[in-house]
Amino acid sequence: MGTFRALALHATSRVLEAALTLLAIFTLSFLVMRFAPGSPFDRERPLAPEVRAGLEARYGLDRPLLSQYLSALAGFATLDPGPSLVHPERGSVTNLLGDSLARSAELGAWGFLVAVAFGLALALATTLSARPWQRETLRTVSQIGLVVPVIALGPFLVEVFAVRLGWLPPGGFDGALARVLPAAVLGLVYGAVFYRLFQGGLDDTLRRPWPLLLTALGVRRRRLVARHVLPASLTPFVSFLGPALSGLLTGSFVVERVFNIPGLSVHFVDATHERDYPVILAIVVLYAALLVGLNLCADLLATALDPRLRHGETTSR
Amino acid sequence: MARRRAGDRAAMAALCGLIALGLAAPLAERWLTHFSQEEQHPLFLQATAGTRDVPVDHPTWDGDPAGFQRLDRDGDGRLGDAELADAEAAARSLLFLEARFDANRDGRVTRAEAPAAAPALAPAAAWLGEGWFEALDLDRDGGLTRAEIVEGSRLLRLRSAHVALLDTDGDGVLARSEWRGAPELATFWLGTDYQGRDLLTRVLYGLRLSAWIGLAAALISALLGALYGGVAGYLGGWTERALMRGIDVLYAVPFLFVISLLVMTLGQGLLNLLLAIGLVQWMPLARVVRGEVARLRGTDLYLSARLLGLPGWRVLVRHLLPSALVPVAPFATLLVPAAILDEAFLSFLGLGVQPPNPSLGVLLVDGARGVGANPFALACPALVLAILLAGFHRLGDARSRR
């Protein structure tokens, strides 16, 4: 009972913190955007002053900054950030981003799965391999994703598998085959990050006394690692899940552009060039909300898994 | 362990070698590649590695005296403007031979295709004589490739820039005694990019700029992080909590958004780019510095400095921060590859460095446009970037193990 109350208290405080963080991010991006040069109504040919004034009045851009801020905040709180300033014909920002969000999220999920599989497989192989040169080779292979950026890896894989071999489509997001390359690229890059976490966890756990005891009791190494050491060494992975997913989200941003996937990144880049304030703000807040939410989940998960974290030294140290 | 140390040493050597190469880019441009980074060669778009080009501004000379006789058509022992202009026209008609008369587009002008070219080749034929086809067909396979045509027109490509180089007495004409031979062709060692620019020169310059950006941006973030974390750790209490909570907030925004918004606000330009990258990467460092300064504040180092009557800021900047920086060094090293990658992503979004200076990121983006024609255009910058990043990663890891 006491445990449950402590957990609930911890969860409440973390949720409040997350909400405050989101508010701060909203405010910051709102201010940065408004002080950036340029306006959504800059066109190739300047608009007539009265047309411009009319547009600004229609979207409330002529009101004082504080009033604009409050109405924007109210819009976001009710999940309706209003229409796009540059493309009002496309409907509200929520409609505009809905489909793309689904695609981005799906890509991120596939990338995450591939990354975990890749990182875990290589980490286990490294731990189980006996010879130093095998370990060193696996370690080097796992780091490819860290040193070859997505913008090189993507076009290279497209050239090989789409253009030369013709096995996979070069881009887009139609059909299962089109998801293979983007997910593989994302998985390769973040698999390298996950590999370091898994590998570090396995190494640390293996250095403790009890695996030695189990070995002395006659447990085979393969079984020892798979059944006993691996479950005990997942803590660094779980506690790093939040930042890792944040990296995955940002990475999927680039992957979307490399493979021409109509996800959120298209809207963001267009919107920054056009100064489409509600769209920029919506995407930034959306990503931040995802990050904060994922961090929150990872944090609560770690707390639930490891009772020590609930008492005394909590997170963020 | 010994194996890892050897690996570290190899990585260090590769890193130092690369940085030296980057620093030597202007020398390489003058003595090795003979191309400048922005020089476009429209006849050589996406040429493959090893293609030879028309002579550039600072060629070497082949020293063949026969060339002078062929160029000096009136036999007065001097080369004037008129003779050079004729040669230039002849060379131009030759160079378009392949583009215009290769009827079946197989990259070779054969004997059968050649007669159609004869009228257009009149200026060149006057130079090369009746057997012009055989004279150009160096490998005697009955077909002219672009390489053979370029090679054959080498002598005719003497430009006024070259005359100025050869003309030692400055009278505007070349005498026989001033002749040092026809210009040797410069080679695109790695081929060219989609605009016909020499890849090797651009990779060297890109390496230089990327290394610069990485080091400078890392320095900015290190300074910022050290100050921020130092102040937080030194003051403690609610200031510390507020400052650290600020970092948590910034952590929740994907860095690409922050950089894009910053570049949007500051405007494009190298300095703003450095600032934008530096303003994003400092947070992990600030956390480490905060912990370290907070620890040092409880030691005798702090106490004795304060007992000497030094003001607080001086104790922090002169005494606590330098000691705190030792365990922080590996983190600072890892900031360099992070900054280099950030710049590459920004270049990909069109927010990075602007022409004429290429960074490795710009080169990757350019290279991706023409991987099919010249794979080196993507592979070379990617390889250089990989070695650079791996070197810095390895360095950071080695220092944190120590």
Interface residues (C-beta under 8 A of the other chain):
Chain A: E17 T21 L22 A24 I25 L28 S29 V32 M33 F35 A36 P37 G38 P132 W133 E136 Q143 I144 L146 V147 V148 P149 I151 A152 G154 P155 F156 E159 V163 P243 S246 L249 T250 F253 V254 R257 F268 V269 T272 I280 I283 V284 Y287 A288 L291 V292 N295 S316
Chain B: R3 R4 G7 M244 D248 V249 Y251 A252 V253 P254 F255 L256 F257 S260 L261 L262 M264 T265 G267 P337 L341 A344 F345 F348 L349 G361 L364 V365 G367 A368 V371 G372 P375 L378 A379 P381 A382 L385 A386 I387 L389 A390 H393
